[in-house]
């Protein structure tokens, strides 16, 4: 019980520091905020900040593990008779129908994107997270299909699924940046997912169908 309480306290402290830092970044921009200012605003020491976050970029991209694991998690959770790509399309539709902030359907998301755009280190960090996600998805597809080491299909399909995901997120970003209401962007996103699916070939849509 003591260990559980300690871990929950650490999680709360981590989230408090991250939320405080994000608020400062959104107000003033990433490069303008120092670790010392974040520590002061969060009422912790600079050393405490570094105990939880190795770099300033980690403070802003603290949900990086979720970004990296998302596509693999969706594919592993596909239904019997469902392919890898179909599972991702289904999950994206579900996020749009729920007007989910996880895909950017929330007020203020455009400010988050602007902070990223203005900071080269954040752009590089986000690109690295996305690349790791594609690599993780390729490994997942190899495991799920039993593909041989030299089989190029898992990598090719992983790239196509990543394209699906990025295209939908870009559409959401465009709608939110234009000042449209999240619900309206969500409705447009559902139509956009249909368009994306119509462009996919049979081999992608039929790859890694779950049989049991």
N, C-alpha and C positions, 0 to 999 in steps of 0.2 A: 504493500500500500504506500509506504514511504517513497519507494522508487517511482511509483506511478504519479504521485503528487509532484515529485521533483521534475519529472518529465513534462507534466502539464504546465508547471510554472515556467520551465524553460521555453516551451512552445508559445506561451502567452507573451513572454518577454521578447522572443524573436519576432512574433507578429507585431507587437507594439512598436519595436524599433523599425521594422519594415514599413508599417503604415505611416509612421511619423516621417520617415525619409521620403516616401512616395509623395506625401502631401507637400513637402518642401520642394521636391523636384518638379511637381506639377505647377507650383506657384512661381518658381524662379528659374527653372531649367536645370538640367542635370549638372552641367559643368560649373554652375555658379554656387553650388552647395558643397560645403566641406563636411568631412566626417565629424569634425569637432562641433559644427553647428547641429548636425543630426543628433549627436550625443547629448548636447545641451537641451535641445527641444524634447528629446525622449527622457530626459532626466536620468541618464546613465553615464558611465565613464566611456571614454574613447576606447579603452581596452575591452570593455564589455561589447561594444559594437563589433570590434574585430574578433571577439570570441565567437560571435554568431555569423559574421560575414567577412570573408577573406578580402573582398574588394568592394569598392563603392558600386560597381556594376551589379554585384550579387544582391545588393539591397533593392535595386530596381527590378531585377529579373529573378526575384526570389521564388517565383513559381515555375522556374525553368524545368524542374523535373516533370511537372505535369505536361508542359509543352512537348518535351522529348518523348514521353511515354504515351501520349494521347492516341496516336494512330495505331500503335501496336495493341493498346488496350482495347480499342474498338474492334480491331480485327480478331483478337483472341476471344472476344465476347460475341462473335457472330452466331446467328441461329443456324440450326441444322437446315441444309439446303441453301444457305446464303453464302455468297462469295465474299472475298475480302473487300473488293470495291463496293459491292452492294451494302455491306455493313457500314462502311464509312459514309456513303450517301444517306443511308437511313439515319445514322447518328446526326449528321449535319441537318437533315430535315427536322429531327426532333429538337435540336438546339434552336433552330429558327422558329418552330412552332411555339416553343417555350419562351421566346424573346429573351434568350439567355445571354447574360453578360460574358459568359465563357467564350463566346465567339465575337464579342465586341458590341452586342446589342444593348448598349446602355449610354445614357447621357454622360458626356465627359470623356468618352473613349477617344475622341478625336484629339483631345489635349494630351493624352497618354502617347498617342502616335506621334504627335508633334515633338514631344520630349525625346523620343527615340530618334526621330529624323534629325534633330539638331545635334545629337551627340554621336560622333563616329564610333566611340567604344561601345555604345549601346547597340548600334546597328550591327557591328561585328559580333557582339555577344549573342544577339538574337539570331543572326544568321548561323552561328555555330550551333545553337540549340536546335534550330530547324534541321541542320545537316545531321546532327546526332539522331534526331527523330527518324529521318529517312534510313539511316544505317541500322537503327534498332528495328525498324519495320522490315527491312530486308532480312535480318536475322530471324524475325518472327515468321515471315513467310517461308523461309527455308525450313524452319522447324515444323511448321504446320503442314507443309507439303512433302517433307522428306526429300527435298531437292538435293541433287549432288552438288559438291563444292564448285564445280565448274559451270553449273547451269546458270545462264544469264537472266532467266525469267524473273526470279525473285527481285533482283535489283531493278529490272525494267518496270515491273509492276509496282514496286515501291515508289519509283519515280513518278509513275502515272497517278498513284493515289495521293502522293504529296502535291502534285499539280491540282488535283481535285480540291484538296484541303486549302491550299494557298489561294486558288482562284475564288473560292467562296468567301474566305476571309477578306480578300481584297475587295470583293463586291460589297461586303458589309462595311468596310472602312470607307469606301467611296460614298456610300449612302449616308453614313453618320457624319462624315466630314462636310457633306453638303447641307447639314443642319436638319435632316429629315427626322421624324419621330421614330424611335426604335421599332414600334409596331409596324409602321409603314415599310421600314427597311427589312423587317423580318418577312413580310408578305412578298416583297420583291425578291428576297433571297430564296424563298421556296421556288419561285419561278426560275430563278437563275440555276438552282441545283438541277432542275429538270433539263435545262439547256446543256449544262455540263454533262449530264448523263447521256444525252442524245449524241454527244460527240465521241463517246467511248466505244471502242470496238468490242466484239464478242469475246476475244481472248482475255481482255482485261476484266470485263464484266463476269466472265465465267471462271476466273482463276481462283484457286484455293477455296472451292466450295466445301463447306463442312458436311461430312457424311454421317457423323454420329455425335 
